Every structure is written in structure tokens, then in C-alpha cells.
Amino acid sequence: MENSKIHKKINMKDKKNTRFVIIGAGAAGLTAASSLHDQGYENIVILERETRAGGKCSTVNIDGKNYELGAGMIAESDATVMQLVKKYDIKLKRVEFGKSMVVRGKDNLARKKRSVRETLKLTKQVLINYRAVHKKYSHLTKPGFSNIDHEELSIPFAQFAKKYKFEALASELELSHTGFGYGYFSDVPAAYVLKYYSWNTMMSFIKQRMYFFPDGTEQLWTKVAQDFDVMYGSIIESVVRDTNVSITIRNQETGNIKTMIYDKLIVTSPLDELLSFIDGTPDEQKLFNKIKHVDYRTVACELSGFPKMTGYVPDNFSPSRAGHPVFWYHRHYDSDTYTFYVLASGDNMNNDIITKYISDFVGSMNGTVQRVHIIKHWKYFPHVSSDIFKSGFYDKLEAIQGQHNTYYAGELMNFSTVGLTSDYAYNLIKKNF
């Protein structure tokens, strides 16, 4: 096994000559490139199959206004992204809380305000029960999931919350967990949820220090990408790793094929897809075939007669309601365009079914869908099941970092938020190079 510590001894001459190739120009790939450059490396190429940078940081302009199809906000505690925001002089605005509704029941009535008793109960669960859990598992603040208590942290979060007596808080957390596409508390391992809702992130929520990009999250990564050699429209035909890394790509537009040689490979694209073109080792095949995803879809549509608010639909937070909207976002008050977010059930559920469910829901709120602008189908939230997590999946995955000159970053390695994805990529480079 390759010892990553040797990378710390690379001298400046080698840094200039070492050839890096990064697969993926999303948050992880571009953070890795920026971090390598900050370390003194100069020979960096990024391969991206799309014609744009950003990955799931995807912004679309409709009638002169920006809407998010993927990632929408960051926390004050997202240190790596905040550094890039400052470096590239990207505008941020603070999220305004208290302007959303929670729709429950057949009559789709908004949830009533909490009573004093309910508020006190929730506050106790946050400051005592949940705080105690994070103190117990403080190592989850470090990037990655290796060297943790797999036995307890692998259980579904719903069971975990019941065990530690913060079920009322879990109901609140579920809104922006399942609503934002990260699966159901009934089966998501607790470690993922605790990583997402770290204590620092909780404090960012409580202090209302969450931010969004008025010009779109994609803008940040577009600016970072301009500093690097990004080969857009690159379809990877094969990756062969021997002494070096040989990659054959096909240009999506021209069809031209060429093979390039590099010294180090950093993969930030979905690892399960990697097996379709790389000379996968037995360890890689065994691990990558266990990765699961969520079928998450974003539907931007124009409505009439619908409340000009953002909202959550907890009644749809279960597999039996797959295809129905779990969340909607009204970004611009003077616009009739809304983005709806749906947890679907795979390719067998076509977009016609999903748009019907949205239309039915909008109708139940006395609104009408006038026009569907765009539907984006995401292969979302890469993760593993409780049993696989418990078996030490992440320890095994971290153990192969650096083998065959290959390193792995991306959403799976930490969690599928912009901040956590970037934090891991930054740490990977700092640790190994």
C-alpha cells in the first residue's frame, strides 16, 4: 500500500512537474484543484463530461431571474467554501427565516405555531440531549467517516433519536433533511445525519447565519474553473493505472479521441460509475458496488393562485409517497415561478407522473400549474445502507486512498452538501500532498 505521508516530502521541482488529473468539475474537484495550486502544484487538468462547471451547484435563469436546481445555501461554519467565496469576491445574502410553511393533513393546513411547552421541550432537546450526542461523537467534526463507532452510528436516525430522547427535534430536522433530498430517517444511518447537522451547523441555523448566492451557487464554481484547464464535454473511455495513469477520452461534441498520461488521479465523480471505465481493483469493485443513491428531482414551474411562500410537506416523507413533492422553494416574491423537490423511486417513475403529483398538490392548495419550465433528474446523496456502514465500509475505503496513484473525494466521502464536500477535498489535498 502506498504511504500517503511520503507526499509531504515532495520538493518544489516535483510539484511543478507532477501531472494531476481530476475527474469532475463540481465542488469537490474544483476545491481539490484550488488546494493543489495553493500547495504549489501547477500541472492540473480537470475532466468534466458536462459543458459547465459546478456539478449539483446548478443555477438556471428563467425570465431574467436565477433559480437553483441543486444546492441552495451554505452555513457560516462551511470554512472551505467561505474562503473561496472571499477569494473570488462572490456575493452572499443571509437566508431569511420564518417565511416558510409546513403543510400537513388532508386539508393541507399550515402547522400552528408551537406552544410555550413545545418550544421549551425542543430547546431542551437541542441544548442538552443533542449537544451531549455531539460531545460524545466529536470526531464526526473531522472530514470523513473512518475510525468511528460503526455499531451505534450505523443505526437508522429515527431509532437513534428515540434512543437519545430527542424525537421532537428529529421531527424538525427531518424537514430540511428529507425535504432537501437526503433520504428518510427510517433508514439513513445516524452518522450521516449527525454529520449534516453538526453542532456548528446547528448554531449557524439557530443564529440565522445561513447564506445563499443571489447570483446562483454555480457562479462560484464557474469562477474557480476559469483558473484551471477544464476539458468540458469529456467522456472517459478508459483509465489504466500502472506506473502512471493513462486516460482515454472522447470529446462529446467532435467525437475526437485521445489518450493522456498523468502521475496522480483524483476522482470526485460518482465512484460506482467509475467502474464502467477504470481498471477497477477487487477492493474498488467490492466497495463501489455497495453505494446507493437517492432519485431526487427538481421541477421549476410557473403557478397561479399558490401561496407566495416556501414550504415542506412531511406527509410525503416516506417511500410509500415516492414521487410526491417533499419541499418547494419560492425564491423571488415578485415571481410566479417555484421549484418543487421530489424523492422519486427510480427511472421507472417518469416525469409525467411526477408533474401530475405536483399538479394535484398545487390544486389542493387552490393553485394551478400554468407551465413547467424544466425538470432536473439528480443521482443524489451517495451513501451506504446501515448494514454496510456497520461493516466498516469507510475504514476500508480510506485504506485504499493513494493506491495505484488514485485518490477519492466527492460527496460520498463526507456528506452531500457543498460545504462538507469541499471540506473533505481540501483536507485530502492537505493530508496527502
PEPEVEN-V516417 format. One record per backbone hydrogen bond with DSSP energy under -1.0 kcal/mol. CO is the residue of the C=O (numbers start at 1). NH is the residue of the N-H. If there is no record, write none. Layout:
co,nh
CO,NH
CO,NH
This chain:
co,nh
3,6
4,7
5,8
6,9
7,10
11,15
12,16
13,17
14,18
15,42
19,263
19,264
20,45
21,266
22,47
23,268
25,54
26,30
27,31
28,32
29,33
30,34
31,35
32,36
33,37
34,38
35,39
36,41
37,40
42,44
43,20
45,22
46,231
47,24
48,234
50,233
54,57
56,58
56,71
58,69
60,67
62,65
65,62
67,60
74,211
75,78
77,79
78,82
79,83
80,84
81,85
82,86
83,87
84,88
85,90
93,212
99,310
101,312
102,111
104,109
105,108
109,104
115,119
116,120
117,121
118,122
119,123
120,124
121,125
122,126
123,127
124,128
124,129
125,130
126,131
128,132
129,133
130,134
131,135
132,136
133,137
135,138
137,140
138,141
139,142
148,150
149,153
152,155
153,191
155,190
156,160
157,161
158,162
159,163
160,164
161,166
166,170
167,171
168,172
169,173
170,174
174,178
174,179
177,182
178,181
184,187
184,188
185,158
188,157
189,192
190,194
191,195
192,196
193,197
198,202
199,203
200,204
201,205
202,206
203,207
204,209
205,208
209,76
210,95
211,74
212,93
213,216
216,219
218,222
219,223
220,224
221,225
222,226
224,227
225,228
228,230
229,46
230,232
231,48
233,252
235,250
238,248
239,279
240,246
244,242
245,262
246,240
247,260
248,237
248,238
249,258
250,235
251,255
256,251
258,249
260,247
262,245
264,21
265,407
266,23
267,409
273,276
274,277
274,278
277,239
278,280
281,285
282,286
283,287
284,288
285,289
287,290
288,291
292,383
294,296
294,380
295,344
296,378
297,342
298,376
299,340
300,373
300,374
301,338
302,370
302,371
304,368
307,309
310,101
311,328
312,103
313,316
314,317
316,318
318,321
319,322
321,324
326,313
327,341
328,311
329,339
332,335
336,303
338,301
339,329
340,299
341,326
341,327
342,297
343,323
346,349
350,354
351,355
352,356
353,357
354,358
355,359
356,360
357,361
358,362
359,363
360,364
362,367
363,366
368,304
371,302
374,300
376,298
378,296
378,380
380,294
383,292
385,389
386,390
387,391
388,393
389,392
392,396
393,397
394,398
395,399
398,401
400,403
402,405
403,406
405,265
406,402
407,267
411,414
415,417
417,421
418,422
419,423
420,424
421,425
422,426
423,427
424,428
425,429
426,430
427,431
428,432
429,433
